[in-house]
């Protein structure tokens, strides 16, 4: 399977950016003629579409497996569902005046999407679609850059079989969409650089491609401002291509224009910086988490794929990709894997902590491209080792067998993590099971308290489960206040109301006299002194207790 889109390679001594080079560092084959491909029968059709279709279908199957997740939602998913169902005016008040401005575009999209339904399964579908498209685009970029359909196929399969990809494909948040847009902007960069250095370059085509690049940079920033860190990777990719000062200036203008369009979000996000206080400074442990996000959930798989990536980095022909100039898979994938996450990580150590592994999830595309390239190189080396020589069919067969064995092994060795990714226990909070328990055991006239109001989100996600209870401590609801948690009454107003309830459910933390919040401490002291604990159930991230008046 050869690439359908590459050009003529130029040496490092020239000022123009070269076309993508093949897996061994040699020039990629010339562009395929669509008419010739069409006349080539089923084999040409398979060579053109299967490297992209197989990983995409694999991702679709894995993403659909366990998508409902027993209707259990985590904290972020409940926020997505709540924001998507708000009236547009209330949604605007929430994101501009209170919190989550960096998710505003995603919420707006989901506001339209929930016309189709707002169940946990339905709101996850956009993430799944974006994951499938992201895997397909990874395969396409891999084939385009390497000139090898096998490299594209293997890169796409590595990404599809990584459990973190499935995890976020089944999460109703924007992370897979960001990955898709970042890959789109990377492809737009490659196309713009190619247009700049093409013989008889069309100025209008060049402008259109840089405009598309700027728009995709801005779109990624509006989905999550941390996506702007990809500009660091793109800067290195463009510099390694050595296209000349004029082309680098064009990149800088387009990248700066895209970033400038995101300035309103960045400014409002800075004003809302207290909403990110939950993010702590990263440690070495966080590097390990990102490593497994990119290369696989088990040590055996992740270390093997890391080895494949290193093969791609250090065994890709001579001169080395970092010194010969031009565009290569390595000059795109290595910066994409290392630099955005490294930049955000370093910034979080020096300034405001912003690093969260899922915010730089798009780095896994770089890992997949490198691992896929390494697998293809290993397969070809094995073919030559066992006598295939220069026989292209034999080398392709060896790559196919090698890739199939590795992909099957990666799937089987990660079935446990894949299964766990589809259970509520992998989320920081499980709101589903406690809501179902309260819904099954609450009686008409019961009261409910939230220790603290952070846990009030459970009522937003599962209002039917709390139909028999009254949130008597709430002064202003989340909808009316355009906030995620609403506002509570002071304890002086809550106390007389509280004593009229015979049964009170407490969601979040058990009552205690040692909590820092004065109102929650006072409510807890009243429960301990005037009520008896009759039920205590522990769930992922929270405790549910039931108290009976003495």
Backbone torsions as a table, in degrees:
resi	resn	phi	psi	omega
1	UNK	NA	113.2	-178.6
2	UNK	-105.8	160.7	-177.3
3	UNK	-67.1	147.3	177.2
4	UNK	-92.8	-7.7	-173.5
5	UNK	-145.2	95.5	172.7
6	UNK	-147.0	175.2	-178.2
7	UNK	-134.9	-163.0	-176.5
8	UNK	-83.3	130.9	-179.9
9	UNK	-78.5	137.8	173.8
10	UNK	-117.9	149.7	-176.3
11	UNK	-74.2	170.4	-177.7
12	UNK	-69.5	-15.4	-179.1
13	UNK	-78.0	-11.2	-179.7
14	UNK	-94.1	160.6	-178.2
15	UNK	-88.0	-12.6	-179.9
16	UNK	-83.8	150.1	176.4
17	UNK	-73.4	134.5	-179.6
18	UNK	-84.3	163.2	175.4
19	UNK	-73.9	165.9	179.2
20	UNK	-56.6	141.3	-179.7
21	UNK	-105.0	157.4	-174.2
22	UNK	-73.0	178.3	-172.9
23	UNK	-64.9	-21.2	179.1
24	UNK	-102.6	8.4	-179.4
25	UNK	92.5	-4.2	179.8
26	UNK	-84.9	167.2	179.4
27	UNK	-62.8	142.6	178.3
28	UNK	-76.9	159.8	179.1
29	UNK	-65.7	158.4	-178.1
30	UNK	-68.1	163.9	-178.8
31	UNK	-58.5	141.5	179.1
32	UNK	-79.7	139.0	176.6
33	UNK	-80.3	120.4	-179.2
34	UNK	-55.8	-37.1	179.7
35	UNK	-65.6	-39.5	178.1
36	UNK	-66.4	-39.8	178.8
37	UNK	-63.3	-38.3	-178.7
38	UNK	-67.5	-32.7	-178.1
39	UNK	-83.7	-6.1	-176.1
40	UNK	-82.8	0.3	177.8
41	UNK	80.9	-163.8	-173.1
42	UNK	-64.6	-31.7	-178.0
43	UNK	-66.0	-40.5	178.0
44	UNK	-67.5	-38.8	177.9
45	UNK	-63.9	-43.1	178.5
46	UNK	-62.9	-42.8	-179.5
47	UNK	-62.9	-29.6	-177.2
48	UNK	-81.1	-40.1	-169.3
49	UNK	-106.9	-31.4	-174.1
50	UNK	-63.1	-38.1	179.2
51	UNK	-58.7	-24.7	177.5
52	UNK	-96.7	-39.4	-174.4
53	UNK	-70.0	-40.1	-176.6
54	UNK	-62.6	-49.8	176.7
55	UNK	-62.8	-37.7	-179.5
56	UNK	-64.1	-44.1	178.7
57	UNK	-66.0	-40.2	177.3
58	UNK	-58.5	-45.0	179.2
59	UNK	-64.5	-39.4	179.3
60	UNK	-63.4	-41.7	179.7
61	UNK	-66.5	-46.9	179.7
62	UNK	-64.9	-37.7	-179.7
63	UNK	-69.2	-34.9	179.4
64	UNK	-75.7	-23.8	179.9
65	UNK	-66.0	115.6	176.7
66	UNK	72.4	19.7	-177.5
67	UNK	-58.1	-40.1	-179.8
68	UNK	-63.5	-31.4	179.3
69	UNK	49.2	47.0	176.7
70	UNK	56.2	25.5	179.8
71	UNK	62.6	20.7	179.0
72	UNK	-89.4	132.0	179.3
73	UNK	-119.3	145.5	173.2
74	UNK	-88.3	-176.7	-176.1
75	UNK	-59.8	-50.8	-176.1
76	UNK	-64.7	-35.4	-179.4
77	UNK	-68.7	-37.9	176.5
78	UNK	-63.9	-39.2	177.2
79	UNK	-62.3	-43.3	177.4
80	UNK	-59.2	-48.8	-179.1
81	UNK	-61.4	-44.2	179.9
82	UNK	-63.4	-48.5	-178.2
83	UNK	-64.2	-38.6	-177.7
84	UNK	-66.3	-28.9	-177.5
85	UNK	-91.2	-4.5	179.1
86	UNK	-71.1	148.7	168.0
87	UNK	-59.1	150.4	-174.4
88	UNK	-58.2	-38.4	178.9
89	UNK	-63.4	-43.2	178.9
90	UNK	-67.6	-39.0	177.1
91	UNK	-61.5	-43.1	178.4
92	UNK	-61.7	-42.5	177.8
93	UNK	-60.7	-40.3	-177.7
94	UNK	-65.3	-49.0	-173.2
95	UNK	-78.4	-29.7	-178.1
96	UNK	-88.5	-28.7	-174.9
97	UNK	-107.3	-20.5	-171.7
98	UNK	-124.2	-63.3	-171.1
99	UNK	-160.1	163.6	169.9
100	UNK	67.2	32.6	177.0
101	UNK	-60.4	-31.5	-177.5
102	UNK	-73.4	-6.1	173.3
103	UNK	-109.5	9.7	-171.7
104	UNK	-59.1	-46.0	-178.6
105	UNK	-64.2	-40.4	178.1
106	UNK	-62.7	-43.6	178.7
107	UNK	-62.6	-38.3	179.0
108	UNK	-63.9	-43.0	176.3
109	UNK	-61.1	-45.2	-178.4
110	UNK	-68.3	-26.6	175.9
111	UNK	-60.7	-37.4	176.4
112	UNK	-75.7	-40.7	-175.6
113	UNK	-62.1	-38.6	-174.0
114	UNK	-69.0	-2.4	168.9
115	UNK	-59.2	-29.8	178.7
116	UNK	-80.1	-13.7	-177.7
117	UNK	142.4	155.3	-177.3
118	UNK	-126.5	19.9	176.3
119	UNK	-69.2	165.6	-179.6
120	UNK	-57.3	-39.7	-178.7
121	UNK	-67.4	-45.2	-175.1
122	UNK	-65.4	-40.1	-177.0
123	UNK	-74.4	-11.5	175.6
124	UNK	-87.2	-16.3	-174.6
125	UNK	-60.4	-42.1	178.0
126	UNK	-58.2	-37.9	177.6
127	UNK	-64.6	-39.3	178.6
128	UNK	-65.5	-44.3	179.0
129	UNK	-60.6	-43.7	179.5
130	UNK	-64.1	-37.1	178.2
131	UNK	-65.0	-43.3	178.2
132	UNK	-61.9	-46.0	179.2
133	UNK	-64.6	-37.6	178.8
134	UNK	-64.8	-41.3	176.9
135	UNK	-64.0	-43.8	178.5
136	UNK	-61.6	-41.5	-179.3
137	UNK	-69.1	-34.7	174.7
138	UNK	-60.4	-45.0	177.8
139	UNK	-62.1	-41.6	-179.9
140	UNK	-64.5	-45.5	179.6
141	UNK	-63.4	-41.0	178.1
142	UNK	-60.5	-44.2	178.4
143	UNK	-67.1	-41.2	-177.8
144	UNK	-63.1	-41.5	-176.1
145	UNK	-78.5	-33.4	-174.4
146	UNK	-94.7	-22.6	-173.0
147	UNK	77.9	8.9	-177.5
148	UNK	-124.2	122.4	174.2
149	UNK	-63.2	-31.5	179.1
150	UNK	-65.2	-40.1	177.9
151	UNK	-62.5	-45.4	178.1
152	UNK	-61.2	-45.0	179.3
153	UNK	-59.8	-47.2	-177.1
154	UNK	-68.6	-37.9	177.1
155	UNK	-62.4	-44.6	178.0
156	UNK	-63.1	-39.8	-179.8
157	UNK	-68.2	-39.8	177.7
158	UNK	-58.8	-44.6	-179.4
159	UNK	-67.0	-42.3	-178.4
160	UNK	-65.7	-34.8	-175.6
161	UNK	-86.5	-5.3	178.6
162	UNK	-75.3	123.3	-175.8
163	UNK	-57.4	-32.1	179.5
164	UNK	-63.3	-30.7	177.2
165	UNK	-64.6	-45.4	177.3
166	UNK	-64.4	-39.3	-178.4
167	UNK	-57.0	-49.1	-177.7
168	UNK	-81.5	-21.1	171.9
169	UNK	-66.0	-22.8	-179.8
170	UNK	-107.6	23.1	178.4
171	UNK	-119.1	126.6	-177.1
172	UNK	-79.0	67.3	174.1
173	UNK	-141.2	-179.4	-168.8
174	UNK	-90.7	3.9	-166.6
175	UNK	-63.6	-42.0	178.4
176	UNK	-70.9	-29.3	175.3
177	UNK	-66.0	-41.1	177.4
178	UNK	-61.2	-44.0	178.3
179	UNK	-58.7	-43.9	179.6
180	UNK	-62.2	-45.2	-178.0
181	UNK	-68.2	-38.7	177.6
182	UNK	-62.8	-42.2	175.9
183	UNK	-63.3	-38.9	177.0
184	UNK	-62.6	-42.2	178.3
185	UNK	-67.2	-33.9	177.2
186	UNK	-65.4	-43.5	176.9
187	UNK	-64.4	-39.6	178.2
188	UNK	-62.8	-37.8	176.1
189	UNK	-60.9	-46.3	-179.6
190	UNK	-60.9	-43.6	-179.0
191	UNK	-66.0	-36.7	178.8
192	UNK	-67.6	-42.8	178.7
193	UNK	-64.0	-38.9	177.7
194	UNK	-64.4	-42.2	-179.7
195	UNK	-64.3	-35.7	-179.5
196	UNK	-63.8	-35.8	-172.4
197	UNK	-104.8	4.9	179.6
198	UNK	-70.9	150.7	177.0
199	UNK	-66.5	131.0	-177.9
200	UNK	64.3	45.1	-174.4
201	UNK	-55.1	133.9	178.4
202	UNK	-89.0	115.7	-175.8
203	UNK	-60.6	-41.3	-179.4
204	UNK	-64.2	-38.3	177.2
205	UNK	-64.3	-41.6	178.8
206	UNK	-60.2	-46.2	-179.3
207	UNK	-62.5	-43.7	-179.8
208	UNK	-60.4	-41.5	-177.3
209	UNK	-70.2	-38.0	176.3
210	UNK	-69.5	-34.8	175.8
211	UNK	-63.3	-42.7	177.5
212	UNK	-61.5	-41.5	178.0
213	UNK	-59.9	-46.8	-179.6
214	UNK	-62.1	-40.6	179.7
215	UNK	-63.9	-42.5	-179.2
216	UNK	-69.4	-35.0	174.5
217	UNK	-61.3	-45.9	179.4
218	UNK	-64.3	-42.2	179.8
219	UNK	-61.3	-43.3	176.6
220	UNK	-60.9	-40.5	178.8
221	UNK	-65.5	-36.1	178.1
222	UNK	-72.7	-27.4	175.1
223	UNK	-75.8	-35.8	173.5
224	UNK	-166.4	117.6	-173.3
225	UNK	-60.3	-22.7	178.5
226	UNK	-64.3	-21.7	178.7
227	UNK	-62.1	-19.2	177.7
228	UNK	-63.5	-17.9	178.2
229	UNK	-63.3	-16.1	178.4
230	UNK	-65.3	-20.7	178.3
231	UNK	-60.2	-30.9	177.7
232	UNK	-64.2	-44.5	177.9
233	UNK	-64.1	-42.9	-179.0
234	UNK	-65.6	-33.6	177.7
235	UNK	-61.7	-42.5	180.0
236	UNK	-69.1	-41.3	178.0
237	UNK	-59.8	-45.3	179.8
238	UNK	-65.5	-40.2	-179.6
239	UNK	-66.2	-41.0	179.2
240	UNK	-64.5	-26.8	178.9
241	UNK	-70.6	-20.5	-179.1
242	UNK	50.9	55.3	-176.0
243	UNK	-83.9	-5.4	-176.4
244	UNK	106.8	157.4	-174.0
245	UNK	-61.9	-40.9	-177.4
246	UNK	-60.4	-43.4	-179.2
247	UNK	-67.5	-40.4	177.9
248	UNK	-63.6	-35.1	175.9
249	UNK	-65.6	-39.5	177.1
250	UNK	-62.2	-42.6	177.0
251	UNK	-61.2	-45.4	-177.5
252	UNK	-61.3	-41.4	179.8
253	UNK	-65.3	-45.9	-179.1
254	UNK	-64.7	-44.9	178.9
255	UNK	-63.7	-42.4	179.4
256	UNK	-66.3	-37.8	178.2
257	UNK	-63.5	-44.7	177.6
258	UNK	-61.4	-43.5	179.4
259	UNK	-66.1	-38.7	-179.4
260	UNK	-62.2	-34.0	178.6
261	UNK	-63.8	-21.5	-178.5
262	UNK	-91.7	-3.9	-176.8
263	UNK	-53.7	-41.5	178.1
264	UNK	-56.2	-41.6	178.1
265	UNK	-65.9	-42.9	-179.1
266	UNK	-61.6	-42.6	-178.6
267	UNK	-65.9	-47.8	179.8
268	UNK	-65.9	-37.3	177.5
269	UNK	-61.7	-38.5	177.0
270	UNK	-63.1	-40.6	178.2
271	UNK	-66.8	-26.8	178.7
272	UNK	-98.4	21.4	-171.9
273	UNK	-60.4	-22.5	178.9
274	UNK	-64.8	-24.5	179.1
275	UNK	-71.2	-11.3	177.1
276	UNK	-103.8	15.7	-178.8
277	UNK	-66.6	-16.8	179.0
278	UNK	-71.4	-16.9	-179.7
279	UNK	-79.5	125.9	-179.6
280	UNK	-101.3	164.8	179.0
281	UNK	-64.6	138.5	-177.0
282	UNK	-72.8	156.5	177.8
283	UNK	-130.3	179.2	178.1
284	UNK	-57.6	-33.3	178.1
285	UNK	-56.9	-35.6	-179.6
286	UNK	-69.0	-30.9	175.2
287	UNK	-64.9	-39.3	176.9
288	UNK	-63.0	-39.9	178.2
289	UNK	-63.2	-45.8	179.6
290	UNK	-64.5	-37.2	177.3
291	UNK	-58.5	-45.9	179.6
292	UNK	-72.5	-30.4	173.7
293	UNK	-59.3	-39.2	-173.8
294	UNK	-85.5	-38.6	-170.2
295	UNK	-111.2	-10.5	178.2
296	UNK	136.6	156.6	-172.5
297	UNK	-82.6	-25.8	-179.0
298	UNK	-102.9	152.4	-177.6
299	UNK	-61.1	-41.9	-176.9
300	UNK	-62.1	-48.4	-178.7
301	UNK	-66.9	-46.0	-175.6
302	UNK	-65.3	-40.0	179.4
303	UNK	-69.3	-37.8	178.0
304	UNK	-64.6	-46.1	-179.6
305	UNK	-68.0	-32.9	173.1
306	UNK	-61.8	-42.1	176.4
307	UNK	-59.7	-41.4	177.1
308	UNK	-62.4	-41.2	179.0
309	UNK	-63.1	-40.0	178.8
310	UNK	-65.7	-36.0	174.6
311	UNK	-59.2	-43.6	179.7
312	UNK	-63.9	-36.1	-176.8
313	UNK	-73.2	-41.3	-169.8
314	UNK	-108.7	-3.1	-178.2
315	UNK	-127.4	37.6	-174.1
316	UNK	-103.8	29.9	174.7
317	UNK	98.7	171.2	-179.6
318	UNK	-127.2	141.2	-1.0
319	UNK	-68.3	165.2	-177.1
320	UNK	-60.7	148.1	-174.8
321	UNK	-60.2	-28.3	-177.4
322	UNK	-80.9	-6.6	-178.2
323	UNK	-119.9	-13.6	-173.8
324	UNK	-89.1	-8.9	-177.9
325	UNK	77.9	173.3	-179.2
326	UNK	84.2	176.2	-179.6
327	UNK	-97.4	130.6	174.8
328	UNK	-136.3	164.5	177.8
329	UNK	-59.2	-40.2	-178.2
330	UNK	-66.1	-38.7	-178.3
331	UNK	-70.2	-16.2	174.3
332	UNK	-93.7	-46.6	-170.8
333	UNK	-76.0	-40.5	-177.7
334	UNK	-62.8	-50.5	176.1
335	UNK	-60.8	-38.0	-179.9
336	UNK	-63.9	-37.7	179.7
337	UNK	-71.6	-41.7	-166.8
338	UNK	-98.1	-43.8	-164.1
339	UNK	-77.2	-44.3	179.5
340	UNK	-60.8	-47.0	179.5
341	UNK	-65.7	-40.8	179.0
342	UNK	-63.7	-38.2	179.1
343	UNK	-65.3	-47.8	-179.7
344	UNK	-66.9	-37.8	178.4
345	UNK	-61.0	-48.1	-178.5
346	UNK	-65.2	-41.3	178.7
347	UNK	-62.1	-37.0	-178.9
348	UNK	-71.1	-23.3	174.4
349	UNK	-79.6	-34.4	-174.6
350	UNK	-92.0	-30.9	-175.4
351	UNK	-131.1	-138.4	178.8
352	UNK	-67.0	128.8	-178.8
353	UNK	-70.2	118.5	179.2
354	UNK	-127.9	-7.5	-173.9
355	UNK	-74.6	122.2	168.8
356	UNK	-137.5	134.8	-171.8
357	UNK	-57.0	-37.3	-177.5
358	UNK	-70.9	-19.7	177.3
359	UNK	-71.0	-22.0	178.2
360	UNK	-116.9	32.3	-179.9
361	UNK	-57.9	-28.9	-177.4
362	UNK	-62.2	-15.7	177.7
363	UNK	-63.3	-22.9	-178.9
364	UNK	-65.0	-21.0	175.9
365	UNK	-64.6	-38.1	176.2
366	UNK	-63.9	-40.9	178.0
367	UNK	-63.3	-42.5	-179.2
368	UNK	-64.7	-41.0	179.2
369	UNK	-62.6	-43.2	-179.5
370	UNK	-69.4	-44.0	-179.6
371	UNK	-64.2	-40.6	177.6
372	UNK	-63.2	-40.7	177.4
373	UNK	-64.0	-44.6	178.9
374	UNK	-61.5	-40.9	177.8
375	UNK	-61.6	-41.8	179.5
376	UNK	-64.4	-43.2	178.0
377	UNK	-62.2	-41.9	178.8
378	UNK	-64.4	-41.9	178.8
379	UNK	-61.7	-42.4	179.1
380	UNK	-68.1	-37.9	177.8
381	UNK	-63.5	-41.7	178.1
382	UNK	-63.4	-38.3	178.5
383	UNK	-61.9	-45.2	178.3
384	UNK	-67.9	-34.8	-179.3
385	UNK	-63.3	-36.9	-176.6
386	UNK	-103.4	26.0	166.1
387	UNK	96.8	8.6	-179.9
388	UNK	-72.0	-26.9	178.2
389	UNK	60.5	-132.5	-178.3
390	UNK	-95.5	9.2	179.7
391	UNK	-69.2	108.7	-175.5
392	UNK	-62.3	-39.1	-179.4
393	UNK	-65.0	-41.2	-179.9
394	UNK	-66.6	-40.3	178.0
395	UNK	-65.0	-40.6	178.4
396	UNK	-64.3	-40.0	178.7
397	UNK	-64.1	-39.4	177.9
398	UNK	-64.8	-42.3	176.6
399	UNK	-61.8	-40.3	179.3
400	UNK	-62.5	-48.0	-178.6
401	UNK	-64.4	-45.3	179.7
402	UNK	-60.5	-47.8	-179.9
403	UNK	-63.3	-41.2	-179.5
404	UNK	-63.6	-43.2	179.6
405	UNK	-63.3	-44.3	-178.8
406	UNK	-66.0	-44.2	-179.0
407	UNK	-65.0	-41.3	177.4
408	UNK	-63.8	-43.0	177.6
409	UNK	-62.0	-41.5	178.8
410	UNK	-63.3	-38.6	178.5
411	UNK	-66.2	-48.5	-175.9
412	UNK	-67.8	-41.7	-178.3
413	UNK	-71.6	-15.1	-179.7
414	UNK	-114.5	15.7	178.1
415	UNK	-62.6	-37.8	178.2
416	UNK	-61.0	-54.9	175.8
417	UNK	-60.2	-35.1	177.4
418	UNK	-63.3	-42.0	178.5
419	UNK	-65.7	-44.1	-179.3
420	UNK	-63.4	-32.3	179.4
421	UNK	-63.6	-16.5	-178.2
422	UNK	-103.4	16.7	177.5
423	UNK	-116.5	153.0	179.0
424	UNK	-60.9	-21.6	-175.1
425	UNK	-68.6	-15.0	179.2
426	UNK	-85.3	-7.8	177.9
427	UNK	-93.5	152.9	-178.5
428	UNK	-64.0	-33.3	178.1
429	UNK	-132.6	137.7	173.6
430	UNK	-112.6	103.9	179.2
431	UNK	-88.8	-18.5	-174.3
432	UNK	-67.9	-55.7	-175.6
433	UNK	-62.0	-44.7	177.1
434	UNK	-63.8	-35.9	177.7
435	UNK	-64.6	-42.1	179.6
436	UNK	-64.8	-36.3	179.6
437	UNK	-66.3	-46.4	178.7
438	UNK	-63.2	-42.6	179.6
439	UNK	-60.5	-33.2	-178.2
440	UNK	-80.8	-22.6	-171.8
441	UNK	-119.5	-9.8	179.2
442	UNK	-71.1	148.7	178.7
443	UNK	-114.8	151.8	176.1
444	UNK	-54.9	132.4	-179.6
445	UNK	96.2	-4.1	176.7
446	UNK	-69.6	149.6	172.3
447	UNK	-101.2	163.4	177.6
448	UNK	-141.1	136.9	175.6
449	UNK	-121.3	150.2	178.3
450	UNK	-120.1	120.6	179.7
451	UNK	-112.1	85.8	8.4
452	UNK	-109.9	-165.0	-174.0
453	UNK	-65.7	-11.5	173.6
454	UNK	-54.1	-36.9	-175.3
455	UNK	-81.2	-1.4	176.7
456	UNK	-65.2	-17.6	178.9
457	UNK	-57.6	-23.6	-178.8
458	UNK	-60.6	-33.1	177.5
459	UNK	-72.9	-29.3	178.1
460	UNK	-68.0	-39.6	-177.7
461	UNK	-82.0	-29.1	-175.5
462	UNK	-134.8	63.2	-176.9
463	UNK	-61.7	-32.7	-178.0
464	UNK	-65.0	-31.9	-179.4
465	UNK	-67.5	-20.2	-177.2
466	UNK	-110.5	22.1	-177.5
467	UNK	-64.2	-26.3	-178.1
468	UNK	-95.1	3.2	-176.2
469	UNK	-115.6	160.5	178.2
470	UNK	-123.9	126.0	176.5
471	UNK	-85.4	78.7	-169.9
472	UNK	-74.1	-14.1	179.4
473	UNK	-87.7	-9.5	-176.4
474	UNK	-79.8	128.6	177.5
475	UNK	-93.2	-44.8	179.6
476	UNK	-133.0	130.2	-176.2
477	UNK	-73.1	160.0	176.1
478	UNK	-57.2	-37.9	-178.9
479	UNK	-66.0	-46.9	-178.0
480	UNK	-69.0	-33.7	-178.7
481	UNK	-87.8	-7.3	-176.4
482	UNK	55.5	40.7	176.0
483	UNK	-127.2	174.2	-179.2
484	UNK	-85.1	-23.6	-172.7
485	UNK	-119.6	-11.7	-175.0
486	UNK	72.7	-166.6	-179.2
487	UNK	-132.9	143.7	-177.8
488	UNK	-96.9	157.9	172.2
489	UNK	-77.1	156.3	172.6
490	UNK	-67.6	156.6	-176.2
491	UNK	-60.5	-33.0	179.1
492	UNK	-59.1	-33.3	177.6
493	UNK	-83.2	-28.5	-177.5
494	UNK	-77.0	-36.1	-170.7
495	UNK	-56.3	-52.7	-178.9
496	UNK	-63.8	-34.2	178.0
497	UNK	-68.2	-42.0	-177.0
498	UNK	-58.8	-38.8	-176.4
499	UNK	-73.5	-8.6	177.2
500	UNK	-85.6	-7.6	-178.1
501	UNK	-96.9	132.4	177.3
502	UNK	-80.5	-34.0	-179.3
503	UNK	-128.3	130.0	-179.2
504	UNK	-131.6	125.1	173.6
505	UNK	-88.6	140.3	175.7
506	UNK	-121.5	123.0	-177.9
507	UNK	-113.0	130.5	176.5
508	UNK	123.9	-95.9	178.9
509	UNK	-117.0	149.7	177.0
510	UNK	-64.7	148.4	176.2
511	UNK	-56.6	141.2	-178.3
512	UNK	-153.4	151.6	176.8
513	UNK	-89.6	2.4	-174.3
514	UNK	-111.3	10.2	179.1
515	UNK	-77.7	156.7	-175.2
516	UNK	-81.4	-30.5	-178.4
517	UNK	-70.8	121.5	-178.1
518	UNK	-60.0	-42.0	-177.2
519	UNK	-69.0	-42.5	179.4
520	UNK	-67.5	-38.3	177.4
521	UNK	-63.0	-41.7	179.7
522	UNK	-66.6	-41.6	177.6
523	UNK	-64.1	-39.9	177.1
524	UNK	-64.2	-41.3	178.7
525	UNK	-63.3	-38.5	178.4
526	UNK	-66.0	-39.9	176.8
527	UNK	-63.4	-43.7	-178.0
528	UNK	-66.5	-30.0	-176.5
529	UNK	-91.1	-31.8	-172.9
530	UNK	-115.0	-2.9	-177.8
531	UNK	-130.7	160.7	178.8
532	UNK	-115.7	133.3	176.8
533	UNK	-71.9	123.3	-179.9
534	UNK	-113.8	-21.6	-179.1
535	UNK	-146.9	138.0	173.6
536	UNK	-141.8	120.4	-178.2
537	UNK	-127.6	133.0	-178.6
538	UNK	-103.8	133.5	178.7
539	UNK	-131.0	174.2	-179.8
540	UNK	-63.3	109.0	175.5
541	UNK	86.4	-1.1	-178.4
542	UNK	-161.4	165.4	178.6
543	UNK	-125.9	140.3	175.5
544	UNK	-114.1	124.2	177.1
545	UNK	-125.1	151.5	176.6
546	UNK	-122.9	131.1	-176.1
547	UNK	-120.3	137.0	-178.6
548	UNK	-114.3	132.8	-178.5
549	UNK	-64.8	134.6	-179.7
550	UNK	-74.7	NA	NA
